[in-house]
Amino acid sequence: MAWNVKYYLPFKSKRGNISYQLEILENASVTPVEIVGQPDVFILKYSDYKNTIISSFAELNLIAKTDRQFEELFTNDPFKYKVQLKKNSTVVWAGWLDTEQYSASFNKMPPYTLRFTAND
């Protein structure tokens, strides 16, 4: 099998109107599905700079159009889903989806926002 795009979300930067695409990939045969996100769909953060190795993580703010739309992303396999951020079709950040953290609001009807994290 090869890594294939499961979900993708094209968006523009707030400053500069630069084209980006967020992708969630799975090592399986899947049909890509376009999804939607909050205005701050991808937020990149860095670990403490006192470390000798500087790692980063991303917050993904996706909108579930249906109840439990992204439920399959919750799994005990930490390497089941890759996350890529592309700028003008070039990968500028890549990491692994944190598959053990999934939260949804039970008191809201879709559409609602879900926050995921991914680590490089």
PyMOL commands that set and color helices and strands:
alter all, ss='L'
color gray80, all
select helices_A, chain A and resi 71-73
alter helices_A, ss='H'
color red, helices_A
select strands_A, chain A and resi 4-12+19-26+33-34+36-46+56-64+81-87+90-97+112-119
alter strands_A, ss='S'
color yellow, strands_A
deselect
rebuild
show_as cartoon
